[in-house]
Amino acid sequence: MAGDPLDPHIAAERLNERAKGTNITARGTRFVEVSAERAVAELAFRPDLAQLTGLFHGGVILSLADETATACSLATVMPGGEWDPATFPLTIQLSANLIRNSNAGKLIAEAVPVHRGRTSMVMQTTVRDEQGRVMALVTATLLV
């Protein structure tokens, strides 16, 4: 692994910049903090992110969790902020419990590592609303 770890807020801003023009920014995900120990991202509610009953679409919640888990994994394999698509961690499995939903405010996702091995990582992402209530628990397995 090259480079010393970046400050988590600088790493988040660099990832926000890199995500411009992708589905990540089209939905409105904003990384707040990115390190190998923890990644945090936010997503504000918009009507176009809703399912038919007006609540956040489950796929949007899962996408936010996956992006946050990937960000935490990225900080493990590219700690100095260097960019190498050949070592980009790819999600190969997601398991989710969608606990509650909302149609206002923002979601805050926090990913932490559960396992960091030579060929795979497991990240646990908790998605909460602005009041701190758990909305979803998502476990991601990533190939590294």
C-alpha positions as CSV (number, residue, x, y, z in Angstrom):
1,M,0.0,0.0,0.0
2,A,1.4,3.4,-1.0
3,G,1.3,6.6,0.9
4,D,0.4,7.7,4.4
5,P,-3.3,7.8,5.2
6,L,-5.1,11.0,4.3
7,D,-7.0,13.1,6.8
8,P,-10.6,11.6,6.7
9,H,-12.2,14.9,5.6
10,I,-9.7,15.5,2.8
11,A,-10.2,11.9,1.7
12,A,-13.9,12.5,1.6
13,E,-13.6,15.7,-0.4
14,R,-11.3,13.9,-2.9
15,L,-13.8,11.1,-3.3
16,N,-16.7,13.6,-3.8
17,E,-14.6,15.2,-6.5
18,R,-13.8,11.8,-8.2
19,A,-17.6,10.9,-8.0
20,K,-18.7,13.9,-10.1
21,G,-20.7,12.8,-13.1
22,T,-21.5,9.4,-11.7
23,N,-24.6,7.8,-10.3
24,I,-23.3,8.6,-6.9
25,T,-23.5,12.3,-7.3
26,A,-26.7,12.1,-9.5
27,R,-28.5,10.7,-6.4
28,G,-26.9,13.2,-4.2
29,T,-24.6,11.1,-2.0
30,R,-22.0,13.2,-0.2
31,F,-19.0,11.6,1.6
32,V,-18.3,13.3,4.9
33,E,-15.5,11.2,6.3
34,V,-13.4,8.5,4.7
35,S,-10.8,6.4,6.5
36,A,-9.8,2.7,6.8
37,E,-11.6,2.7,10.2
38,R,-14.8,4.5,9.3
39,A,-16.6,6.1,6.4
40,V,-19.6,8.4,6.6
41,A,-21.8,9.6,3.8
42,E,-25.1,11.5,3.7
43,L,-28.0,11.6,1.3
44,A,-30.9,14.1,1.5
45,F,-34.4,13.1,0.6
46,R,-35.8,14.2,-2.8
47,P,-39.1,13.0,-4.3
48,D,-37.2,11.4,-7.2
49,L,-35.5,9.1,-4.7
50,A,-38.8,7.7,-3.5
51,Q,-40.7,4.5,-4.2
52,L,-44.4,4.6,-5.0
53,T,-45.6,5.3,-1.4
54,G,-43.3,8.4,-1.2
55,L,-40.7,6.9,1.1
56,F,-37.0,6.4,0.2
57,H,-36.6,3.7,-2.4
58,G,-35.0,0.6,-0.9
59,G,-32.5,0.5,-3.7
60,V,-31.4,4.0,-2.9
61,I,-30.8,3.1,0.8
62,L,-28.8,0.0,-0.4
63,S,-26.8,2.1,-2.8
64,L,-25.9,4.6,-0.1
65,A,-24.8,1.7,2.2
66,D,-22.7,0.1,-0.6
67,E,-21.0,3.4,-1.6
68,T,-20.1,4.0,2.1
69,A,-18.7,0.5,2.5
70,T,-16.7,0.9,-0.7
71,A,-15.3,4.2,0.5
72,C,-14.1,2.6,3.7
73,S,-12.5,-0.3,1.7
74,L,-10.9,2.2,-0.7
75,A,-9.2,3.9,2.2
76,T,-7.7,0.5,3.2
77,V,-6.3,-0.4,-0.3
78,M,-5.4,3.2,-1.4
79,P,-4.7,5.0,2.0
80,G,-2.7,7.9,0.5
81,G,-5.5,8.8,-2.0
82,E,-3.6,7.3,-5.0
83,W,-6.0,6.0,-7.7
84,D,-5.6,2.5,-9.1
85,P,-8.7,1.1,-10.8
86,A,-7.0,-2.4,-10.9
87,T,-7.2,-2.5,-7.0
88,F,-10.6,-1.0,-6.7
89,P,-12.6,-3.1,-4.1
90,L,-15.7,-4.6,-5.8
91,T,-18.8,-5.5,-3.9
92,I,-19.6,-9.2,-4.5
93,Q,-22.4,-9.6,-1.9
94,L,-24.8,-7.4,0.0
95,S,-27.1,-8.5,2.9
96,A,-29.6,-6.0,4.2
97,N,-32.2,-5.5,6.9
98,L,-34.4,-2.5,6.0
99,I,-35.8,-1.6,9.4
100,R,-37.8,1.6,8.9
101,N,-38.2,4.3,6.2
102,S,-38.7,8.0,5.8
103,N,-39.7,10.7,3.4
104,A,-37.9,13.7,4.9
105,G,-34.5,14.8,6.0
106,K,-31.4,12.9,5.2
107,L,-29.9,9.5,5.7
108,I,-26.5,9.1,7.3
109,A,-24.6,6.0,6.6
110,E,-21.6,4.8,8.6
111,A,-19.4,1.9,7.5
112,V,-16.9,0.1,9.6
113,P,-14.7,-2.9,8.8
114,V,-15.6,-6.3,10.2
115,H,-12.9,-8.3,8.4
116,R,-9.9,-7.2,6.2
117,G,-8.3,-10.1,4.5
118,R,-5.9,-10.6,1.6
119,T,-8.6,-11.1,-1.0
120,S,-11.8,-9.9,0.7
121,M,-13.2,-7.4,3.1
122,V,-16.5,-7.4,5.0
123,M,-18.0,-4.0,5.9
124,Q,-21.0,-3.3,8.2
125,T,-22.9,-0.2,7.3
126,T,-25.6,1.3,9.6
127,V,-27.9,3.8,7.9
128,R,-29.7,6.2,10.3
129,D,-32.1,9.1,9.9
130,E,-31.2,12.6,11.3
131,Q,-32.7,11.6,14.7
132,G,-30.3,8.7,14.9
133,R,-32.9,6.0,14.4
134,V,-31.6,2.9,12.6
135,M,-33.1,2.7,9.1
136,A,-31.0,-0.2,7.7
137,L,-28.2,-2.6,8.6
138,V,-26.2,-3.7,5.5
139,T,-23.3,-6.1,5.3
140,A,-21.1,-5.9,2.2
141,T,-18.4,-8.4,1.1
142,L,-15.9,-6.8,-1.2
143,L,-13.3,-8.4,-3.4
144,V,-9.9,-6.8,-3.1
